[in-house]
Amino acid sequence: MRTLAMLAACGLMLAGCGNDSEAGSAPTSSPTASSPAQPSSVATTPPGSTPPGGTPTSPAKPPASPSTGTGIKTAASDFGPMLFDSTGQAIYLFDKETSSAPACYTACAVAWPPVLTDGPPTAAGEVKQSLLGTTKRTDGKTQVTYGGHPLYYYAHEGKNEVKCHNIEGFGGLWLVVTPAGAAAPA
């Protein structure tokens, strides 16, 4: 399985930014990170028992962790100011999508991973908070939208790189996103 995944990744790297395949309709699954175990409190009386002259005890529950939203910022590029995530990864839209419903799954989502979030996305720079939103993917994950467009990364780009503006693949064009919420000119 691991060899198959590595071969697929090599094939995508050789293919460059685009692929003429159509976008798939089924989601891909990815491993989820597990959170570290939370320490529990030490009880002198076993859970569910009643200490002499006291009230029943219950097992300790770990505290809920707050959700954090993905940060979206702007930075200069050869195409003018455009969107990046807070780490400097370039963000794209897929012009085949005419609503906030994602159409990029399977092989498409391997080459163009969706920008996901665990809470409300946050704006920085020229990003307008009012244009940020989210949409649910068919796998239940939450994808960031901007100006009604689902947002994506290109899988084979480093931080602060913009290699794939105006590239055709999976039945549409991949375009960088301006602070106004539209695709940058080609």
CORCOR-V267327 format. One record per residue. N is the residue number from 1. RES is the residue in three letters. SS is DSSP state (H for helix, E for strand, C for the rest). BURIAL is b if it has 9 or more other ideal C-beta (glycine too) atoms within 8 Angstrom, else e. Layout:
n/res/ss/burial
N/RES/SS/BURIAL
N/RES/SS/BURIAL
//
This chain:
n/res/ss/burial
1/MET/C/e
2/ARG/H/e
3/THR/H/e
4/LEU/H/e
5/ALA/H/e
6/MET/H/e
7/LEU/H/e
8/ALA/H/b
9/ALA/H/b
10/CYS/H/e
11/GLY/H/e
12/LEU/H/b
13/MET/H/e
14/LEU/H/e
15/ALA/H/e
16/GLY/C/e
17/CYS/C/b
18/GLY/C/b
19/ASN/C/b
20/ASP/C/e
21/SER/C/b
22/GLU/C/e
23/ALA/C/b
24/GLY/C/b
25/SER/C/e
26/ALA/C/e
27/PRO/C/b
28/THR/C/b
29/SER/C/e
30/SER/C/e
31/PRO/C/e
32/THR/C/e
33/ALA/C/e
34/SER/C/e
35/SER/C/e
36/PRO/C/e
37/ALA/C/e
38/GLN/C/e
39/PRO/C/e
40/SER/C/e
41/SER/C/e
42/VAL/C/e
43/ALA/C/e
44/THR/C/e
45/THR/C/b
46/PRO/C/e
47/PRO/C/e
48/GLY/C/e
49/SER/C/e
50/THR/E/e
51/PRO/C/e
52/PRO/C/e
53/GLY/C/e
54/GLY/C/e
55/THR/C/e
56/PRO/E/e
57/THR/C/b
58/SER/C/e
59/PRO/C/e
60/ALA/C/e
61/LYS/C/e
62/PRO/C/e
63/PRO/C/e
64/ALA/C/e
65/SER/C/e
66/PRO/C/e
67/SER/C/e
68/THR/C/e
69/GLY/C/b
70/THR/C/b
71/GLY/E/b
72/ILE/E/b
73/LYS/E/b
74/THR/E/b
75/ALA/E/b
76/ALA/C/e
77/SER/C/b
78/ASP/C/e
79/PHE/C/b
80/GLY/C/e
81/PRO/C/b
82/MET/E/b
83/LEU/E/b
84/PHE/E/b
85/ASP/E/b
86/SER/C/b
87/THR/C/e
88/GLY/C/e
89/GLN/C/b
90/ALA/E/b
91/ILE/C/b
92/TYR/E/b
93/LEU/E/b
94/PHE/E/b
95/ASP/C/b
96/LYS/C/b
97/GLU/C/b
98/THR/C/e
99/SER/C/e
100/SER/C/b
101/ALA/C/e
102/PRO/C/b
103/ALA/C/b
104/CYS/C/b
105/TYR/C/b
106/THR/C/b
107/ALA/H/b
108/CYS/H/b
109/ALA/H/b
110/VAL/H/b
111/ALA/H/b
112/TRP/C/b
113/PRO/C/e
114/PRO/E/b
115/VAL/C/b
116/LEU/E/b
117/THR/C/b
118/ASP/C/e
119/GLY/C/e
120/PRO/C/e
121/PRO/C/b
122/THR/E/b
123/ALA/E/b
124/ALA/C/b
125/GLY/C/b
126/GLU/C/e
127/VAL/C/b
128/LYS/C/b
129/GLN/H/e
130/SER/H/e
131/LEU/H/b
132/LEU/E/b
133/GLY/E/b
134/THR/E/b
135/THR/E/b
136/LYS/E/e
137/ARG/C/b
138/THR/C/e
139/ASP/C/e
140/GLY/C/e
141/LYS/C/e
142/THR/E/b
143/GLN/E/b
144/VAL/E/b
145/THR/E/b
146/TYR/E/b
147/GLY/C/b
148/GLY/C/e
149/HIS/E/b
150/PRO/E/b
151/LEU/C/b
152/TYR/E/b
153/TYR/C/b
154/TYR/C/b
155/ALA/C/b
156/HIS/C/e
157/GLU/C/b
158/GLY/C/e
159/LYS/C/e
160/ASN/C/e
161/GLU/C/e
162/VAL/C/b
163/LYS/C/e
164/CYS/C/b
165/HIS/C/b
166/ASN/C/e
167/ILE/E/b
168/GLU/E/e
169/GLY/E/b
170/PHE/C/b
171/GLY/C/e
172/GLY/E/b
173/LEU/E/b
174/TRP/E/b
175/LEU/E/b
176/VAL/E/b
177/VAL/E/b
178/THR/C/b
179/PRO/C/b
180/ALA/C/e
181/GLY/C/b
182/ALA/C/e
183/ALA/E/b
184/ALA/C/b
185/PRO/C/e
186/ALA/C/e
//
